[in-house]
Amino acid sequence: MKTRIFIGSSSEGLDVAQYVKHRLIQADFESYLWTDDIFKANNSVLETLLKEASLFDFGILVATKDDYTKKREKEFQTPRDNIIFEYGIFLGRLGTNRAFVIQEKGSELPSDMYGITVPRFEITGTFENNYGLNSEVDKIIKTIREKIQLGELGLLPSTVLAIGYFENLVSIICEALNMLPYLEVEGNQYKKFQFNIVIPKDLDADIKKRAKIYFKSKSLEELEISTTSRTYPIHIQYDEDSNDETLQLYDMPTTIGAIDKAIEMYMRKGHIGKTDQQKLLEERELRNFQTTLENLIANDAFAKNMVKIIIEE
């Protein structure tokens, strides 16, 4: 599941936007221009923008000198007003860390943006040899790569669900296992553990049922892990005749099924089946759930050496 990026521009700035898309594809991002069949028939532009902004991980708007605007008896070169409007939509949907505007020097932006560091460029020579443009695109690519390593709060609940799952199950079990001198299973004593968390590859069916099918397909057995507060059911895989000293534990976070319900409510679903938009939202939220969980695990002394995340086959 690649990071999806929207690139908007005016018709006059399309050649710059196309080059930005080219650079982003080179950086292994899934990038789309506003001309790439984004706007569908029978839908208003505003309605499409509001939905599409939620389907992308990042938005980049190219603000070129296209219009003249008169302010207090002075004329300025400005971007098209729809570019600023679209930037505002992505800013509202994705946040200040995931919406960017790249400004052609000499174009005037709204006064609300004064004090914000905005990437700027000049149109000189070929794009490939334009140091200023390429330097700013490189900075955006670097920022995007940094941000995709972070789980962030959004309109949908993947981050909160990941935090709840970690705090209420993963962290507790890892601490309990680390405190045990050993865990006995069928007469065998285990002192080493690997906790495998299986992330569903999609949300196409009831996650609780899929978890049961997965555990059965792997011939896993259920075991109760006792902690200071309560016991937790977990599934294990072991071989009595094996010399492997590490006990393999498995769990699938069924709480992730709430993402599917949240998406249906958000999209006001009134049909059976899933649209492409719904599938894209699922991919984004599953990716964010995994990223948040990975960050929580990496910062927990007990979990970081014990937990492994795997994607359902």
N, C-alpha and C positions, 0 to 999 in steps of 0.2 A: 504494500500500500504506500504509494509515493505521496509526498506533500503536494497539494494542489494549490496553484497560484493563479489569481485572476489579474489580467493586465488591461487597463482601460486607457483610452486616449480619444482625442478628437480625430476626425478624418484626416486633418492636416498633420497630426502628430503620429499617424499610424506607422510610418516607416521607422520612427524611433521605437515605438512599442514593439514592432516586429523584431527589431534587433535585441531589445531587452528580453523578449521571449526566447530568442535564439540562445542568448547567454544563459538563461535559466535552464533551458533544456540541456545545454552542455554541462550544467552543474547537477544534472540528474533530478530535476524537479519536473512535475507534471504541470505544464503551464498552458493557459488558455487566453487568447485575445478576446475582446468583446465581439469581434467579427467571427469567432469560431462557433457559430450556431448556438450562441448563448440565448439569444432572444427568440422565443418560440412564437408561432402563429397563435392568434386569438388571446394572447396575454399582453397586458399593458407593460410598458417599459418599467414603471415603478414596481409593479407586482413582481416582475421577473428579477429585478435588482434586489429586492428585499429577500427573495428566496435564495437567489444565487449567492449572495453575500454569506449566507450561512453554510453553503456547501464547500467553500474554499477555506484553506488554512491561512492564506495571506492574500492581500490585495495590493496592487501597485498601480497608481494612476499617474500617467505622463501628462504634465502641465506645460504645454507649448504656447508660444506667443501667437494667438489666433485672432483675438478681437481687440478693439480699442474701447476703453471705458473712460468716461469723463467723471472725475470726482473733484468737487470744489474748484471748478474752472480749470482743472488740469487733466490732460489726457494721458492714459497709461495703456500699455499693451498688457493684455490679460489672457489667461486660459479661458476656454469655453466654460460657461457657468455650469454646464452639466458635469464637467470633470470635477469641479469642486463639490457639487452635490453628491456625486457618486463616491468621492473620497469620504465625505461625511457619513454615508451609509455604511461603508466598510469599517470606518472608524468606530461607529456605534455597534456594529455587529461583532467585530473581531478585536477591538481594543487598540490602544495607541501603539502597542508593541508589534502589531501584525498588519497594520495598514500603513502604506507608504505613499508619499507623493514625491515624484522626481521632477524638478522645476527647471525649465529652460531659463537661463539668465536673461534678465530684462523683462520677464513677465511678472506682473504684480499679483500677489496672493492676498486673500482677505486679511484684514488687520488682526483677526482672532488668532492667526498663525504666527504673528510676530513673536520672536523669542524662541521659536521652535527651530531646531537645526534641520533644515530641509536639504536633501541632496540636490545639487545644481549642476547644470552642464551647458555647454555651448554647442551649436551645430556647426562643426568645422571639419572639412575634409570627409574622409570615409569613417564610418562608425568604428571599424576595426582599429583604426589608428587614432581615434579620439580618446586621448588619455583621460580627460575629465569625465566623460561619460562612462568609460570602462571602470575607472576608479570608483565612481559612485555605485555602479552596479555590483562591483566586487564587495563593497561595504554592505550593501543590502543582502547579498548572498551570505556573507559571514553572519549577519544578524539573524537571518532566517535559520541558518544551521544551528545557531546557539539557542534560538527559541524552540525549535522542534524537539530539543532535549528536555524541555520543561513541560510539565502538566499544568495547565492554566484553567481557571474557572471560565465557563462560557455559558451560553443560554441553555445548554443541555447538561445532564448531571454526571457525566463520566468521571470528572475529577473527584467530586464528592463521593461517588460510589467506590472509587479506587481507595480513597483515604479510609472510608468506613470498613472496607474489606480488609485492608492491611491492619488497621488498629484493632479491629474486633475479632480477627482470626489469625492472620499470618504472624503478626508480632507476638501474640500470646502463645501460639503453638511453638514458635522458634525459641522463645525464652524458656518454656517448660521443658523442651527437649534438651536444651543446653544445661539445665539444672539437674537433669536425671543422671545418675551414675551409669545407667544403661536402660534399655527397653527390651523386655523379653517377649518374643513372639515364637510360639510353638517350640519352646525349650531353647531357642537360640537367643543369645544376648547381643544386642546391637548398641554400639556406642557412637557410631557415625550415622548421619542422616542426610538425605537429599530430599528437599521438599519441592516437588514439581508442580507448578501452577499452570494449568492448561487453559489458554485463552481461546475461546471460540473464534473460528475464522469468519463467522458472520452471525447474524441474529435471525436466521430463517426459520427457526423452530423453537419450541419451548426449551429453554436452557436446562431446566431441571431434568426433563426427559432425556435431553442430549447427554447430560452428565452421566445418567444411569447407563445409557447405551455405551458411552465411552469406557466407563469403569468395567462393564461386563466384557467388552471387546478386548480389553487388556488383562482380563482375568484377575482383577484387583479385588482384594478383600477389605472389608470395613474393620477399622480398629478404633477404640476409644482412647483419646489422649487426655489424661487428667491434668488440670491446671489448678492454681490456687482458688479459682472462682467456680469452675465447672468442668465438665468433660466435653470434648469436641470430637465428633466423628470425622475420621480421615481414612482414606483408602491407601492400602499398601501393596507393594509387590515384592515378593521374596521367593527364594528358591532354597529349600531345606538342604539340598545337596551342594549348593554353591559355596565357594570360599569367600564370596564377596562380604566384606564386613560393613558395608553401607546399606542401610535400609532405605528403600525408595518409597516416598510418600507422595500422594497425588491429591489434588483438589481442583475443581473447576468452579470459578466464582459465579454462582447462579444469580447473584445480585445484579449482574450485568444485564440481565433480561429487562430491568427497569428502563434501560436506555431505549429499547424498542418501543415501550409504551410511551415514553416521553416524546419520541420522534413522531409517533402517530398523533399525539395530541398537538404537537407543534405544527404539523403539516395539515391538521384538521382532516385527517384521512376519512374518506367516505366511500372506500372501495375495497375489494378483496385483492390481494397481491401487493407487490411493491413496485413503485416507480423507480426510475434511475436516480432521481433526486434523493429518494429515501435510502437507497443503497449507498449513495455517496456519503450521506450523513452518518449512516451506520459505520462505514469504514473510518470516517474521521473520528468518531467517538470511541470506537474500539482502539484505534491507534493512541488516542489521548489517555484512555484508561490504562493501557499497557505502559505508556511513557511515565505516567504518574506513579504507577506501581513500581516500576524499575527504579525511579528516583528514591522512593520511600525505602525500598530494600537496600539500595546502595548506602543509605545513611543510617542503617540500623546495625549495631554491632553483632547481634545474634543472627539476623537474617542474611546479611550480605555474603556470608560464606556457606550458607546452607540452601538458599532458595534459587531455583532455576525456573525461568519462564519459558514455556514452549507453546507453540501454536498448534491447535487441533489439526490433525491430518484429515 
